[in-house]
Amino acid sequence: MFIVANWKMNLSIKDSIALAKEYGKLFKKSSANIVVCPSFTSLPFVCKMLESLPVAVGAQDVFWEKAGAFTGEISAEDLKELGAEYVIIGHSERREYLGEEDWMIRRKIEAAFTTRNLTPILCIGESAEDHERDEREEVLSRQLSEALDGLSLGIGQSLIIAYEPIWAIGTGLVPEPEEIAYVTDVIRVLLRRYFGDRSDRACAVLYGGSIDESTVVPLMESGVDGFLVGSASLKAREFYRLAERVIN
Ligand code: PEP
């Protein structure tokens, strides 16, 4: 099981270090894959703080080129050098506020795939309008096919897909467990189409959107491989209780 904490742009460097310290105390041992994604500026400090603990670190974005005149961008190799093992790609907030498009997301996934031991966490999800128009499957299938077009899974390469309906992020609304189970199956079928049967071992499908220690409980039966957690990851004890529910 994966439990990924997305701290977004919520914490100062000082606060990120303090929260990572609390995570470190609580997650001395864990049977789940706990991944913490701080901001770029906090990343080196959080990596250092958690380096000998069973909590992995991820970045919230990456650029697709290795180096060059790309002001403000960060390469996959730089993330690796700092100690990041995961990177969130295509979060709906970046799609909405930064104009991130599927072709960019595809290049970012490729950059992660060509960097050893850097696993992309690809976020996909329909908007409220798509949902009302009953176009969820078309949207998810398009987002997946454009992000993965022509890519292959190398030996030892993994991919995490986070299904995050935009209408569920930060709203307190959560789809029914049966809906999440259905979408998870649809995503797994599509992944098999792109990567063959290897995808069953190499890919994980998570759910994200308004998960906390109580909303997670009914979703344990939905067949997902874990959860991507936003606001409930900003308090160490709350996140730990949530993780305990998932693990036990
Ligand atoms: C997210 O933005 O990835 C997310 C899951 O946020 P929240 O848990 O706050 O809905």
Boltz pocket constraint, residues with backbone or C-beta under 6 A from the ligand:
constraints:
  - pocket:
      binder: B
      contacts: [[A, 6], [A, 164], [A, 168], [A, 169], [A, 170], [A, 171], [A, 208], [A, 209], [A, 210], [A, 211], [A, 228], [A, 229], [A, 230], [A, 231], [A, 232]]
      max_distance: 6.0
